Amino acid sequence: MAAVSQEQSFDIRKATPEDWPGIWSILQPVIREGETFTWDRDTSEETARSKWIKDAPGQTFVAVARDTGEVLGTGEFHANQAGGGSHVANAGYMVGANNSGQGIARALCAYSLSEAKAAGFRSMQYNAVVESNVRAVWLWQSMGFRILATVPEAFNHPEIGYVGLHVMYRKL
């Protein structure tokens, strides 16, 4: 049995228009599954693109395989609110089902924290982390986020029914 290399086999960079087919190939199954994002499960590709692609000071980014250029994961960050709340970022990440467990989500989060700070944001807030998504909750906590509140039964999970949504936060 070959040893698993700890060397990262992917790069994270700003998304380009040419990345959209790869981004959509990741977004579509996650959206359709309906277990981790609050998007309508029948969200069209056009609507998904308009929601996911962000302009500065926000950003859309991708994790791409070094050897093939395949999009393995994607993320975005943007101002959580307008006006007086625009200094707080919000972010989302999705990783292809076949690429789970490779450190991609952690790397996407780390990239967004650094880039959001460089763009002038002072903190990051996740508005709706599904409490049954225990891997993500654990990961975000390991990245310095803390749960500020849980809104009970705010998410209707397609398999287990109503579960809470965490509001999570960290300074940049």
URRA-V11583 format. One record per helix or strand. SS is the DSSP state (hx for helix, st for strand). FROM is the first residue (numbers start at 1). LEN is the number of residues. If there is no record, write none. Layout:
SS;FROM;LEN  SS;FROM;LEN
//
This chain:
st;10;5  hx;17;17  hx;45;8  st;59;7  st;71;9  hx;83;3  st;88;8  hx;97;3  hx;104;15  st;123;8  hx;134;9  st;146;12  st;161;11
//
